[in-house]
Amino acid sequence: MAYADALAIGWCNAGPRRFIEGLFDTPEPLPERTGTIACFVIAPAFQGQRIATALQGAACDGLRERGFEWAEAYPRAEATGTAESHHGPLAMYHAAGFGIIKNAADGALTVRKRLIPRPL
């Protein structure tokens, strides 16, 4: 949750991928190691102020603290309007170091970022 003067202005749904695995056609081979950033809601008056970026960073921190190796999200390549971009904009994920791992024909993307470095 994001607040301004005790007023809720933003929300991000993030957690273990295994809890939403049924929403996908292809099962994730390592669902216990993958956290998901599923969607954002930002109050209209606060959109464009990097609230989603701050929530995304907090979500990644929280997933890392819970021991998840990967964070995954599902932006749309050509999202137009608030409803289609509720997963967050692709540019925000690229700026945070996420890379595209799947590109569906309908424009849905899967992006992923390693949260815990590989052991040397």
SERO-4910 file (N, C-alpha, C, O; in steps of 0.05 Angstrom, whole numbers):
BEGIN
 pado doro    nc1    nc2    nc3   cac1   cac2   cac3    cc1    cc2    cc3    oc1    oc2    oc3
  Met    A     17    -24      0      0      0      0     18     25      0     39     25     12
  Ala    A      8     45    -13     21     71    -13      1     91     -1    -22     91     -8
  Tyr    A     12    108     16     -5    128     30      6    156     27     30    160     24
  Ala    A    -12    175     27     -6    204     29    -23    216     50    -48    217     47
  Asp    A    -11    224     72    -26    235     95    -49    217    104    -72    225    107
  Ala    A    -42    192    108    -61    171    118    -83    164     98   -101    149    104
  Leu    A    -81    174     73   -100    167     52    -87    146     34    -65    151     24
  Ala    A   -100    124     30    -90    103     11    -91    114    -17   -112    121    -27
  Ile    A    -67    115    -30    -66    125    -57    -56    105    -78    -57    109   -102
  Gly    A    -47     82    -68    -37     62    -86    -35     34    -73    -34     32    -49
  Trp    A    -36     14    -90    -36    -14    -81    -22    -31   -101    -24    -26   -125
  Cys    A     -8    -51    -92      6    -70   -109      0    -98    -99      3   -103    -75
  Asn    A     -8   -116   -116    -13   -144   -109     12   -160   -117     19   -163   -140
  Ala    A     27   -169    -96     51   -185   -101     52   -207    -80     44   -204    -57
  Gly    A     62   -230    -89     64   -253    -71     74   -277    -86     84   -275   -108
  Pro    A     72   -301    -73     82   -325    -86     67   -332   -112     42   -330   -112
  Arg    A     81   -340   -132     69   -347   -158     51   -371   -155     31   -373   -169
  Arg    A     58   -389   -137     43   -414   -134     13   -408   -127     -4   -425   -133
  Phe    A      8   -385   -116    -20   -378   -109    -37   -370   -133    -61   -371   -131
  Ile    A    -24   -363   -155    -39   -356   -179    -32   -374   -203    -39   -368   -225
  Glu    A    -19   -397   -197    -10   -415   -219    -33   -423   -237    -28   -427   -261
  Gly    A    -57   -426   -227    -80   -435   -243    -88   -415   -264   -103   -421   -282
  Leu    A    -77   -391   -263    -83   -370   -283    -67   -373   -308    -71   -359   -328
  Phe    A    -48   -391   -309    -29   -394   -331    -33   -420   -346    -39   -440   -334
  Asp    A    -28   -419   -372    -29   -444   -388     -6   -462   -383     -9   -486   -383
  Thr    A     17   -450   -379     42   -466   -376     50   -464   -347     54   -442   -336
  Pro    A     53   -487   -334     62   -486   -306     91   -476   -303    108   -481   -320
  Glu    A     96   -462   -282    123   -452   -275    138   -476   -263    129   -488   -245
  Pro    A    162   -481   -274    177   -504   -263    187   -500   -235    192   -520   -221
  Leu    A    190   -476   -226    201   -470   -199    182   -451   -184    192   -429   -176
  Pro    A    157   -457   -181    138   -437   -169    146   -429   -140    139   -407   -131
  Glu    A    159   -447   -126    167   -441    -98    189   -420    -97    193   -407    -76
  Arg    A    203   -415   -119    225   -396   -120    218   -370   -134    235   -352   -137
  Thr    A    193   -368   -144    185   -345   -160    163   -330   -147    142   -341   -140
  Gly    A    167   -304   -143    146   -286   -133    134   -271   -156    147   -267   -177
  Thr    A    110   -263   -153     95   -249   -175     87   -221   -166     77   -217   -144
  Ile    A     90   -203   -185     79   -176   -182     56   -176   -202     60   -174   -226
  Ala    A     31   -178   -192      8   -183   -209     -5   -157   -220    -12   -156   -243
  Cys    A     -9   -137   -202    -23   -113   -212    -19    -90   -193    -10    -93   -170
  Phe    A    -26    -66   -204    -24    -41   -189    -50    -26   -192    -64    -28   -212
  Val    A    -57    -11   -172    -79      9   -173    -68     34   -160    -59     34   -137
  Ile    A    -68     56   -176    -58     82   -166    -81    102   -170    -93    103   -191
  Ala    A    -88    116   -148   -109    136   -150   -103    156   -172    -80    165   -176
  Pro    A   -124    163   -188   -119    180   -211   -104    206   -205    -86    213   -221
  Ala    A   -109    219   -183    -95    244   -176    -65    240   -171    -50    259   -171
  Phe    A    -56    215   -167    -29    209   -161    -14    194   -183      9    187   -180
  Gln    A    -28    189   -205    -15    175   -227      7    193   -240      4    217   -240
  Gly    A     28    181   -250     50    196   -262     69    207   -242     87    223   -249
  Gln    A     67    199   -217     85    209   -196    104    187   -185    115    189   -163
  Arg    A    107    166   -200    126    143   -195    117    127   -170    133    114   -157
  Ile    A     91    128   -164     81    112   -141     83     82   -148     92     66   -131
  Ala    A     76     74   -173     78     46   -181    107     37   -180    113     15   -172
  Thr    A    126     54   -188    154     48   -187    163     42   -158    177     23   -153
  Ala    A    154     59   -139    161     55   -111    148     29   -101    161     14    -86
  Leu    A    123     23   -108    110     -1   -100    124    -26   -112    127    -46    -99
  Gln    A    132    -24   -137    147    -46   -150    173    -51   -135    179    -75   -130
  Gly    A    188    -31   -128    212    -34   -113    207    -47    -86    222    -65    -77
  Ala    A    187    -38    -72    179    -50    -46    171    -79    -49    177    -95    -32
  Ala    A    156    -85    -71    148   -112    -76    172   -130    -80    174   -152    -69
  Cys    A    192   -121    -96    216   -137   -100    231   -141    -74    241   -163    -69
  Asp    A    233   -120    -58    247   -122    -32    233   -143    -15    246   -159     -2
  Gly    A    206   -141    -14    191   -160      3    194   -189     -7    196   -207     10
  Leu    A    193   -193    -33    196   -220    -44    224   -230    -37    227   -254    -29
  Arg    A    245   -214    -41    272   -222    -34    275   -229     -5    287   -249      2
  Glu    A    263   -213     13    264   -218     42    251   -244     49    258   -257     69
  Arg    A    231   -252     33    217   -277     38    231   -301     25    222   -324     26
  Gly    A    254   -296     12    270   -317      1    265   -325    -28    275   -345    -38
  Phe    A    249   -309    -42    244   -315    -70    268   -307    -87    280   -286    -84
  Glu    A    276   -325   -105    299   -321   -123    292   -302   -146    309   -288   -156
  Trp    A    267   -303   -155    258   -289   -179    233   -273   -173    217   -280   -157
  Ala    A    231   -250   -187    205   -235   -188    196   -235   -217    212   -232   -235
  Glu    A    170   -239   -220    159   -242   -247    135   -223   -248    121   -219   -229
  Ala    A    130   -212   -272    107   -194   -276     97   -197   -305    110   -210   -321
  Tyr    A     74   -185   -310     60   -191   -335     49   -166   -349     25   -164   -354
  Pro    A     67   -147   -356     57   -123   -370     48   -130   -399     54   -151   -409
  Arg    A     33   -112   -410     25   -115   -438     42    -96   -455     47    -73   -448
  Ala    A     51   -107   -478     69    -92   -495     56    -66   -506     69    -45   -507
  Glu    A     31    -67   -513     18    -44   -526     -6    -35   -509    -27    -29   -520
  Ala    A     -3    -34   -483    -25    -26   -465    -34      2   -471    -18     21   -473
  Thr    A    -60      6   -473    -72     32   -476    -92     36   -454   -110     19   -451
  Gly    A    -90     57   -439   -109     62   -418   -102     48   -392    -86     30   -391
  Thr    A   -115     57   -371   -110     47   -344   -117     18   -341   -102      3   -329
  Ala    A   -139      9   -352   -148    -19   -348   -128    -38   -360   -121    -58   -348
  Glu    A   -118    -33   -385    -99    -51   -397    -71    -50   -385    -55    -69   -388
  Ser    A    -65    -28   -371    -38    -26   -360    -38    -31   -330    -19    -21   -316
  His    A    -57    -45   -319    -59    -50   -290    -36    -68   -281    -31    -69   -257
  His    A    -22    -81   -299      1    -97   -291     26    -80   -288     47    -90   -279
  Gly    A     25    -55   -296     48    -37   -295     60    -34   -323     58    -53   -339
  Pro    A     72    -12   -329     83     -7   -356    109    -23   -360    125    -25   -341
  Leu    A    113    -32   -384    137    -47   -391    162    -31   -385    182    -42   -375
  Ala    A    162     -5   -391    185     12   -387    194     13   -357    217     14   -351
  Met    A    174     11   -339    180     11   -311    196    -14   -304    215    -13   -288
  Tyr    A    187    -37   -315    201    -62   -309    229    -62   -322    248    -71   -309
  His    A    232    -53   -347    258    -51   -359    277    -34   -342    300    -42   -338
  Ala    A    268    -11   -333    284      6   -317    293     -7   -291    314      0   -280
  Ala    A    278    -26   -281    285    -39   -256    301    -65   -260    307    -79   -241
  Gly    A    308    -70   -285    325    -94   -291    311   -119   -298    323   -140   -299
  Phe    A    285   -117   -303    270   -141   -312    275   -145   -342    278   -126   -357
  Gly    A    276   -170   -350    279   -177   -378    255   -194   -388    243   -209   -372
  Ile    A    248   -191   -413    226   -207   -424    235   -236   -427    256   -242   -439
  Ile    A    218   -254   -417    224   -283   -420    202   -296   -437    206   -319   -446
  Lys    A    179   -283   -441    158   -294   -458    142   -272   -470    136   -252   -457
  Asn    A    136   -275   -496    121   -255   -511     98   -270   -525    103   -283   -545
  Ala    A     74   -267   -514     51   -280   -526     40   -265   -550     45   -241   -553
  Ala    A     27   -279   -568     16   -267   -592     -4   -245   -587     -7   -227   -603
  Asp    A    -18   -246   -564    -37   -225   -558    -25   -200   -545    -40   -182   -537
  Gly    A      1   -199   -543     15   -175   -531     21   -178   -502     34   -161   -491
  Ala    A     12   -200   -490     19   -204   -462     48   -213   -459     57   -230   -475
  Leu    A     62   -201   -441     90   -208   -436     94   -220   -409     78   -216   -391
  Thr    A    115   -235   -406    124   -244   -379    152   -232   -377    170   -238   -393
  Val    A    157   -217   -355    183   -206   -350    193   -217   -323    177   -223   -305
  Arg    A    219   -220   -321    230   -233   -297    256   -219   -289    271   -209   -306
  Lys    A    261   -218   -263    285   -207   -252    295   -225   -230    280   -235   -213
  Arg    A    321   -230   -230    333   -245   -208    336   -227   -183    346   -205   -185
  Leu    A    326   -237   -161    327   -222   -136    350   -230   -118    360   -213   -103
  Ile    A    358   -255   -119    380   -265   -103    402   -274   -121    398   -291   -138
  Pro    A    426   -262   -118    448   -270   -136    455   -299   -135    452   -312   -114
  Arg    A    464   -310   -157    473   -338   -158    498   -340   -140    515   -323   -140
  Pro    A    500   -362   -126    525   -367   -111    549   -370   -130    546   -381   -152
  Leu    A    572   -361   -121    596   -363   -138    608   -391   -136    628   -396   -149
***
